Amino acid sequence: MKNTVAVLGAGIVGVSCALELQRRGFNVTVFDRTAPGSETSYGNAGVIARSSLMPFNHPGLWATLPRLLKNKAASFRYDPLFLAKNLPWALSFLANTRAAVFHETTAALDALIRLSTAEHQRLLVEAGAAHRLRMNGWLFLYRSEEGFRGSQRARETFENFGISTQVLDARALADLEPHLKPLFPRALWIRDTASVDSPGRVVEAYARLFTARGGRILQASIGGLRRSATGDAWHVTEEGGAAHEASRVVLALGPWTREFAKKALGLSVPMAFERGYHMHYGAAGGATLGRPVYDTGGGYVLSPMEQGLRLSTGVQLADRAAPPDLVQLDLAEQAAREAFPLDTRLDEKAWLGSRPTLPDSRPIIGECPGRPGLWLAFGHQHIGFNTGPGTAALLGSMMTAEACAFDPSPFRASRYLG
């Protein structure tokens, strides 16, 4: 029982943690109510990009806040009642736009993304899924010169961190992506970016690798979690009553962490939800897209996927379980049709997922204060797929008291859990 670990959550973070701990000699069981990679990890844009070190709450947010608060943009929408109920989170989120916090966050996320990129590349080969990987970057598209000038802070940040970029004019963009409509006078090619053609399939491949190496995945809803009377074990209880014992637990339930941690452990996690939608489309007239593109003015990402062209929306702040509100998707589709010859929708209904966000836009990675053996890996906002394997590598080093690849303190649990 000494080297047993229960991982709660079978998204990209949980499955990556399971693989890493298994590699380090632990006997690992993964628990989730659904199949691996079928929830939040399924629905993202499939991008593995160092440019994702830019948090939403950066110092430039204040300049755009009046426009965003009008609640009409495709890039950001919110439920006023949800914000009112979560006002402490919102105020803390805004407070973390300070320059000092921004610099700490970008440095920490850059280190995590770089580690995660290397781990993804290794795991994709080991899982037999390397054919899903593209290494041709992604594009930030600008609908006006003014919009391009407004991206100066981001471009300077990319340059400061040595991220390989190339500014394109309209002609160069047309050479690179000839089927985009001539709508964008400027683009920024983030060259050292990878992407995959199905993030859900990638998580499934990682899960198969885990089970092929002797790991166990139990599809079950977890009803409870408590320490044993002796304090040297944790008891995981299924909702049906079955109980399991492990010496350590990894809590990686993504957006479900807040309610589970409160119910099972009495922990108050300051988490909000960046909800997002996606829909797949065909391409009219044989048009193609070679890499993901982010239309900064339209507020969406369009990614070539196995299932078709995936249109992913921006952020919707609302309760995780709130009914879908498809206005944001409709606005994104309208903007995307201006930029690319989309054909009909391919899905019966839109996909909706919730991305768990903490007030400083950094995940919690580490042991829970005052609860030995309870390890935390959640709060990855909209870059969970990007940072899952790096999170696992960092957590594995900490759990085995080995030197970490970089300083993990920016992700410490004591930021929010005392």
Secondary structure, DSSP 8 states (H G I E B T S, - for coil): -TTEEEEE--SHHHHHHHHHHHHTT-EEEEEESS-TTSSGGGSS--EEEGGGGS-SS-TTHHHHHHHHTTS--SSEEE-HHHHHHTHHHHHHHHHTTSHHHHHHHHHHHHHHHHHHHHHHHHHHHHTT-GGGEE-S-EEEEESSHHHHHTTHHHHHHHHHTT--EEEEEHHHHHHHSTTS-TT-SEEEEE-SEEEES-HHHHHHHHHHHHHHTT-EEEE--EEEEEE-TTSS-EEEEETTS-EEEESEEEE--GGGHHHHIIIII------EEEEEEEEEEEEGGG---SS-EEETTTTEEEEEETTEEEEEE-EEES-TTS---THHHHHHHHHHHHHS-EEEE-SSS-EEEEEEE-TTS--EEEE-TT-TTEEEEE-BGGGHHHHHHHHHHHHHHHHTT---SS--GGG-GGGT--
